[in-house]
Amino acid sequence: MDDWTKDPNLSGIQKEKLQMLQSMAAMGNGKGVSELLPILMTAANTSKEKGLQFSNAEMELVIQVLKRNKSPEETARIDQMLQMIKMLKK
């Protein structure tokens, strides 16, 4: 599925949240882990300014959809990004 934001499992998540995630994913495409940190910081600030807070359940759904049909390398990259996000929240 090219546009993961249209996955039926994500139908309960606000369109604005999915659009923000899609934008962040596009900015991070092809970037190394060290290059993702500024993108994640910007996304975190933008979401906070717009009042877009993701519940744990929403994030888990998004992660499941993003990992579907990905190579082990791509899955590892997603996991690295998640670890970076967790570190930012501390």
C-alpha distances in whole Angstrom, upper triangle without the diagonal:
4,6,6,9,9,8,11,13,13,15,18,18,19,18,20,19,15,16,18,16,14,17,18,15,15,19,19,16,19,21,24,24,28,26,24,27,28,24,24,27,27,24,26,29,27,25,29,30,28,29,25,25,23,24,24,22,19,19,18,15,14,15,13,10,10,12,9,9,11,14,18,18,15,16,20,19,17,20,22,21,22,25,26,25,27,30,30,30,34
4,6,9,9,10,13,15,14,16,19,18,19,17,18,18,14,14,16,14,11,14,16,13,12,16,16,14,16,19,22,23,26,24,22,25,25,22,22,26,25,22,24,27,25,24,27,29,26,27,24,25,23,24,24,23,20,19,20,17,14,15,15,11,11,13,12,11,12,15,18,18,15,16,20,18,17,20,22,20,21,25,25,24,27,29,29,30,33
4,5,6,8,11,13,12,13,16,15,16,13,15,14,11,11,13,12,9,12,14,11,11,15,16,14,17,20,22,23,26,24,21,24,24,20,21,24,22,19,22,24,22,21,24,25,23,24,21,22,20,22,22,20,17,17,18,15,12,14,14,11,10,13,12,13,14,17,20,20,16,17,20,19,17,20,22,20,20,24,24,23,26,28,27,28,31
4,5,5,9,10,9,11,14,13,14,12,14,13,9,11,13,10,9,12,13,11,12,16,15,14,17,19,22,22,25,23,20,23,23,20,19,23,22,18,20,23,21,19,23,25,22,23,19,20,17,19,19,17,14,14,14,11,9,11,11,7,7,10,10,11,12,16,18,18,15,15,18,17,14,17,20,17,18,21,22,20,23,26,25,25,29
4,6,8,9,7,9,11,10,10,9,11,10,6,8,10,9,7,11,12,11,13,16,16,16,19,21,23,23,25,24,21,23,23,19,19,22,20,17,19,21,19,17,20,22,19,20,16,17,15,17,17,16,12,13,14,11,9,11,12,9,9,13,13,15,15,19,21,21,18,18,21,19,16,19,21,18,18,22,22,20,22,25,24,24,28
4,6,8,7,8,11,11,12,10,13,12,9,11,14,12,11,14,16,15,16,19,20,19,22,24,26,26,29,27,24,26,27,23,22,25,24,21,22,25,22,20,24,25,22,22,19,20,17,19,20,17,14,15,16,13,11,14,14,10,12,15,14,15,17,21,23,24,20,20,23,22,19,22,24,22,22,25,26,24,26,29,28,28,31
4,5,6,7,10,11,13,12,15,14,11,13,16,14,13,16,18,16,17,21,21,20,23,25,26,26,29,28,25,27,28,24,23,26,25,22,23,26,24,21,25,26,24,23,20,20,17,18,18,15,13,14,14,10,9,12,11,7,10,12,11,13,15,19,21,22,19,18,21,21,18,20,23,21,20,24,25,23,25,28,28,27,31
4,5,5,9,10,13,12,16,15,12,15,18,16,16,19,21,19,21,24,24,23,26,28,30,29,32,31,28,30,30,27,26,28,28,24,25,28,26,23,26,27,24,24,20,20,18,18,18,15,13,15,14,11,11,14,12,10,13,15,13,16,18,22,24,25,22,21,24,24,21,23,26,24,23,26,27,25,27,30,30,29,32
4,6,8,9,12,13,16,14,12,15,17,15,16,19,20,18,21,24,23,23,26,27,29,28,31,30,26,28,29,26,24,27,27,23,23,26,25,22,24,26,24,23,19,18,15,15,15,12,10,12,11,7,9,11,9,8,11,13,12,15,17,21,22,24,21,19,22,22,19,20,23,22,20,23,25,23,24,27,27,26,29
4,5,6,9,9,12,11,9,12,14,12,13,16,17,16,18,21,21,21,24,25,27,26,29,28,24,25,26,23,21,24,23,20,20,23,21,18,21,23,20,19,15,15,12,13,13,11,8,10,10,7,7,10,10,8,11,14,13,16,18,21,23,24,20,19,22,21,18,20,22,20,19,22,23,21,22,25,25,24,27
4,6,8,9,12,11,10,13,15,14,15,18,19,19,21,23,24,24,27,28,30,29,32,31,27,28,29,25,24,26,25,22,22,24,22,19,22,23,20,19,16,16,14,14,16,13,10,13,14,10,11,14,14,12,15,17,17,19,21,25,26,27,24,23,26,25,21,23,26,24,22,26,26,24,25,28,27,26,30
4,7,9,12,11,10,14,15,15,16,19,20,20,22,24,25,25,29,30,31,30,32,31,27,28,29,25,23,25,25,21,21,23,21,18,20,22,19,17,14,14,12,12,13,11,8,12,13,10,11,15,15,13,16,19,19,22,23,27,28,29,25,24,27,26,22,23,26,23,22,25,26,23,24,27,26,24,28
4,6,8,7,7,10,12,11,13,16,16,17,19,21,22,23,26,26,28,27,29,28,24,25,25,22,20,22,21,17,17,19,17,14,16,18,15,14,11,11,9,10,12,10,7,10,12,9,9,13,14,13,14,17,18,21,22,26,27,27,24,22,25,23,20,21,23,21,19,22,23,20,21,24,23,21,25
4,5,5,7,9,10,11,13,15,16,17,19,21,22,23,27,27,29,28,29,28,24,25,24,21,20,21,20,16,17,18,16,13,15,16,13,12,9,10,10,11,14,13,10,12,15,13,12,16,17,16,17,20,21,24,24,28,29,29,25,24,27,25,22,23,25,22,21,24,24,21,22,25,23,22,26
4,5,5,6,9,10,10,12,14,15,16,19,20,21,25,25,28,27,29,27,23,24,24,20,19,21,19,16,17,18,15,13,16,17,13,13,11,13,12,15,17,16,12,14,17,14,13,16,18,15,16,20,20,23,23,27,29,28,25,24,27,25,21,24,25,22,21,25,24,21,24,26,24,24,27
4,5,5,6,9,10,11,12,14,15,17,19,20,24,24,26,25,27,25,21,22,21,18,17,18,16,13,14,15,12,10,13,13,9,10,8,11,11,14,17,17,13,14,17,16,14,17,19,17,17,21,22,25,24,28,29,29,25,25,27,24,21,23,24,21,20,24,23,20,22,25,22,21,25
4,5,5,6,9,10,11,12,14,16,17,18,22,22,24,23,24,22,19,19,19,16,14,16,15,11,12,13,11,8,11,13,10,10,6,8,8,11,13,13,10,10,14,13,10,14,16,15,15,18,20,22,22,25,26,26,22,22,23,21,18,20,21,18,17,20,19,16,18,21,19,18,22
4,5,5,6,9,10,10,12,14,15,16,20,20,23,22,24,22,19,20,20,16,15,17,16,12,14,16,13,11,15,16,13,14,10,12,10,13,15,14,10,11,13,11,9,12,14,12,12,16,17,19,19,22,24,23,20,19,22,20,16,19,20,17,17,20,20,17,19,22,21,20,24
4,5,5,6,9,10,11,12,14,15,19,20,22,22,24,21,18,19,19,15,15,17,15,12,14,15,12,11,15,15,12,14,11,13,13,16,18,18,14,14,17,15,12,15,17,15,14,18,19,21,21,24,25,25,21,21,23,21,18,21,22,18,18,22,21,18,21,24,21,22,25
4,5,5,6,9,10,11,12,14,18,18,20,20,21,18,15,16,15,12,11,13,11,8,10,12,9,8,11,12,10,12,9,11,11,15,17,17,14,13,16,15,12,14,17,16,14,18,20,22,21,24,25,24,20,20,22,19,17,19,19,16,16,19,18,15,18,20,18,18,22
4,5,5,6,9,10,10,12,16,16,18,17,19,17,13,15,15,11,10,13,12,8,10,13,11,10,13,15,13,14,11,12,11,14,15,15,12,10,13,13,9,11,14,12,11,14,16,18,17,20,21,20,17,17,18,16,13,16,16,13,13,16,15,13,16,19,17,17,21
4,5,5,6,9,10,10,14,15,18,18,20,17,14,16,16,12,13,15,14,11,14,16,13,13,16,17,16,17,14,15,14,17,18,18,14,13,16,14,11,12,15,12,11,14,16,17,16,19,21,20,16,17,19,16,14,17,18,15,15,19,18,16,19,22,20,21,24
4,5,5,6,9,10,14,14,17,17,18,16,13,15,14,10,11,14,11,9,12,14,11,12,15,16,14,17,14,16,16,19,20,21,17,16,18,18,14,15,18,16,14,17,19,20,19,22,23,21,18,19,20,17,15,19,18,15,17,20,18,16,20,21,19,20,24
4,5,5,6,9,12,12,14,14,15,13,10,11,11,7,8,10,9,7,10,12,10,11,14,15,15,16,14,15,14,18,18,19,16,14,17,17,13,14,17,16,13,16,18,20,18,20,21,19,16,17,18,14,13,16,15,12,13,16,14,13,16,18,16,17,21
4,5,5,6,10,10,13,13,15,13,10,13,13,9,10,13,12,10,13,16,14,14,17,19,18,19,16,17,16,19,19,19,16,14,16,16,12,12,15,13,10,13,15,16,14,16,18,16,13,14,15,12,10,14,14,11,13,16,14,14,17,19,17,19,22
4,5,5,9,10,13,14,16,13,11,14,14,10,12,15,13,12,15,17,15,16,19,20,19,21,19,20,19,22,22,23,20,18,20,19,15,16,18,16,13,16,17,18,16,18,20,18,14,16,18,14,13,17,17,14,16,19,17,17,21,22,20,22,25
4,6,9,8,12,13,13,10,9,11,10,7,10,12,11,10,14,15,14,15,18,19,19,21,19,20,20,23,23,24,21,19,21,21,17,17,20,19,15,18,20,21,18,20,21,19,16,18,18,14,14,17,16,13,16,18,16,16,19,20,18,21,24
4,6,5,8,9,11,8,6,9,10,7,9,12,12,11,14,16,15,16,19,20,20,22,20,20,19,22,22,23,20,18,19,20,16,15,18,17,14,15,18,19,16,17,18,15,12,14,15,11,11,14,13,10,13,15,13,14,17,18,17,19,22
4,6,9,11,13,10,9,13,13,11,12,16,15,14,17,20,19,19,22,24,23,25,22,23,22,24,24,24,22,19,21,20,17,16,18,17,13,15,17,17,14,15,16,14,11,14,14,11,11,15,14,12,15,17,16,17,20,21,20,22,25
4,7,10,12,10,10,14,14,12,14,18,17,17,20,22,22,22,25,27,27,28,26,26,25,27,26,27,25,22,23,23,20,18,20,19,15,16,18,18,15,14,16,12,11,14,14,11,12,15,14,13,16,18,17,18,21,22,21,24,27
4,7,8,6,6,10,11,10,12,15,15,15,18,20,20,21,24,25,25,27,25,25,24,26,26,27,25,22,23,23,20,18,21,20,17,17,20,20,17,16,17,13,12,15,14,10,12,14,12,11,15,16,14,16,19,19,18,21,24
4,5,5,6,9,11,11,12,15,16,17,19,21,21,22,25,26,27,28,26,26,25,27,26,27,25,22,23,24,21,19,22,21,18,18,21,21,17,16,16,12,12,14,12,9,11,13,10,10,14,14,12,15,18,17,17,21,22
4,5,5,7,10,10,11,13,15,15,16,19,20,21,23,25,26,26,24,24,22,24,23,25,23,20,21,22,20,17,20,21,17,17,20,21,17,17,16,12,12,13,11,8,10,11,7,7,11,11,9,12,14,13,14,17,19
4,5,6,8,10,11,12,14,15,16,18,20,21,22,24,26,27,25,25,24,26,25,27,26,22,23,25,22,20,23,24,20,21,24,25,21,21,19,16,16,17,14,11,13,14,10,10,13,12,10,13,15,13,14,17,18
4,6,7,7,9,11,12,13,15,17,18,19,21,23,24,25,24,24,23,26,25,27,25,22,24,25,22,20,23,23,20,21,24,24,21,21,20,17,16,17,16,12,14,15,12,11,14,14,11,13,17,15,15,18,20
4,6,5,6,9,10,10,12,14,15,16,18,20,21,22,20,20,20,22,21,23,21,18,20,21,18,17,20,20,17,18,21,22,19,19,19,16,14,15,14,10,11,13,10,8,11,12,9,10,14,13,12,15,18
4,5,5,6,9,10,10,12,14,15,17,18,20,21,19,19,19,21,21,23,22,18,20,22,19,18,22,22,19,20,24,25,22,22,21,19,17,18,16,13,13,14,11,8,11,11,7,9,12,11,9,13,15
4,5,5,6,9,10,11,12,14,15,16,18,20,19,19,20,23,23,25,23,20,23,24,21,20,24,24,21,22,26,27,24,25,24,22,20,21,19,16,16,17,14,12,14,14,11,11,14,13,11,14,16
4,5,5,6,9,10,10,12,14,15,16,18,16,17,17,21,21,23,20,18,20,21,18,18,21,21,18,20,23,24,22,23,23,20,18,19,18,15,14,16,14,11,13,14,11,11,14,14,12,15,18
4,5,5,6,9,10,10,12,14,15,16,14,14,14,17,17,20,18,15,17,19,16,15,19,19,16,18,22,23,21,22,22,20,17,17,17,14,12,14,12,8,10,11,8,7,11,11,9,11,14
4,5,5,6,9,10,11,12,14,15,14,15,15,18,19,22,20,17,20,22,19,18,22,22,20,22,25,27,25,26,26,23,21,21,20,17,16,17,15,12,13,13,10,9,12,11,8,10,13
4,5,5,6,9,10,11,12,14,13,14,16,19,20,23,20,18,21,22,19,19,23,23,20,23,26,28,25,27,27,25,22,23,22,19,18,19,17,14,15,16,13,12,15,15,12,13,16
4,5,5,6,8,10,10,12,10,12,12,16,17,19,16,14,18,19,16,16,20,19,17,20,23,25,23,25,25,23,20,20,21,17,16,17,16,13,13,15,13,10,14,15,12,13,16
4,6,5,6,9,10,10,9,10,11,14,15,18,16,14,17,18,16,17,20,20,19,21,24,27,25,27,26,25,22,21,21,19,16,17,16,13,13,14,12,9,12,12,9,9,13
4,6,5,6,9,10,10,11,13,17,18,21,19,17,21,22,19,20,24,24,22,25,28,30,28,30,30,28,25,25,25,22,20,21,20,16,16,18,15,12,15,15,11,12,15
4,5,5,6,9,8,11,13,16,19,21,18,17,20,21,18,20,23,23,21,24,27,29,27,30,30,28,25,25,25,22,20,22,21,17,18,20,17,14,17,18,14,15,18
4,5,5,6,5,7,9,13,15,17,14,14,17,18,16,17,21,20,19,22,25,27,26,29,29,28,24,24,25,22,19,21,20,17,16,18,16,13,16,17,14,13,17
4,5,5,6,7,10,13,16,18,16,15,19,20,18,20,23,23,22,25,28,30,29,31,31,30,27,26,27,24,22,22,22,19,18,19,17,14,16,17,13,12,16
4,6,8,10,13,17,19,21,19,19,22,23,21,23,26,26,25,28,30,33,31,34,34,33,30,29,30,27,24,26,25,21,21,23,20,17,19,20,17,16,19
4,6,9,12,15,18,20,17,17,21,21,19,21,25,24,23,26,28,31,30,33,34,32,29,29,29,27,24,26,25,22,21,23,22,18,20,22,18,18,21
4,6,10,12,16,17,15,16,19,20,18,21,24,23,23,26,28,31,30,33,33,33,29,28,29,27,24,25,25,22,21,23,21,18,19,21,18,16,19
4,7,10,13,14,12,12,16,16,15,17,20,19,19,22,24,27,27,30,30,29,26,25,26,24,21,22,23,19,18,20,19,16,17,19,17,15,19
4,7,10,12,10,10,13,14,13,15,18,19,19,21,23,27,26,29,29,28,25,24,25,23,20,20,21,18,16,18,17,14,15,17,15,13,16
4,6,8,6,6,10,11,10,12,15,15,16,18,20,24,23,26,26,26,23,21,22,21,17,18,19,16,14,16,16,13,13,17,15,13,16
4,5,5,6,9,10,11,12,14,16,17,18,20,24,24,27,26,27,24,21,23,22,18,18,20,18,15,17,18,14,14,17,16,14,17
4,5,5,6,9,10,11,12,14,15,16,19,22,22,24,24,24,22,19,20,20,16,16,18,16,12,15,16,13,12,16,16,13,16
4,5,5,6,9,10,11,13,14,16,17,21,21,24,23,25,22,19,21,21,17,17,19,18,15,17,19,16,15,19,19,17,19
4,5,5,6,9,10,11,12,14,16,19,20,23,23,24,21,18,20,20,16,16,19,16,14,17,18,15,15,19,19,17,20
4,5,5,6,9,10,10,12,14,18,18,20,20,20,18,15,17,16,12,13,15,13,10,13,14,12,12,16,16,14,17
4,5,5,6,9,10,11,12,16,16,19,18,19,17,14,16,16,12,12,15,14,11,14,16,13,13,17,18,16,19
4,5,5,6,9,10,11,15,15,18,19,20,17,15,17,17,14,14,17,16,13,17,18,16,17,20,21,19,22
4,5,5,6,9,10,14,14,17,18,18,15,13,16,15,11,13,15,13,12,15,16,14,16,19,19,18,21
4,5,5,6,9,12,11,14,14,15,12,10,12,12,8,9,12,11,9,12,14,13,14,17,18,17,20
4,6,5,6,10,11,14,14,15,13,10,13,14,10,11,15,14,12,15,18,16,17,20,21,21,23
4,6,5,9,10,13,15,16,13,11,14,14,11,13,16,15,14,18,19,18,19,22,23,23,25
4,6,8,8,11,12,13,10,8,12,11,8,11,13,12,12,15,17,16,17,20,21,21,24
4,6,5,8,9,11,8,6,9,10,7,9,12,12,12,15,17,16,18,21,22,22,25
4,6,9,11,13,10,9,12,13,11,13,16,16,16,19,21,20,21,24,25,25,28
4,7,9,12,10,9,13,14,13,15,18,18,18,21,23,23,24,27,28,28,31
4,7,8,6,6,10,10,10,12,14,15,16,18,20,20,22,24,25,26,29
4,5,5,6,9,10,11,12,14,15,17,19,20,21,23,25,26,27,29
4,5,5,6,9,10,10,12,14,15,16,18,20,21,23,25,26,28
4,5,5,6,9,10,11,13,14,15,17,19,20,21,23,25,26
4,5,5,6,9,10,11,13,14,15,17,19,20,21,23,25
4,5,5,6,9,10,11,12,14,15,17,19,20,21,23
4,5,5,6,9,10,11,12,14,15,17,19,20,22
4,5,5,6,9,10,11,12,14,15,17,19,21
4,5,5,6,9,10,11,12,14,15,17,19
4,5,5,6,9,10,11,12,14,16,17
4,5,5,6,9,10,11,13,15,16
4,5,5,6,9,10,11,13,15
4,5,5,6,9,10,11,13
4,5,5,6,9,10,11
4,5,5,6,9,10
4,5,5,6,9
4,5,5,7
4,5,6
4,6
4
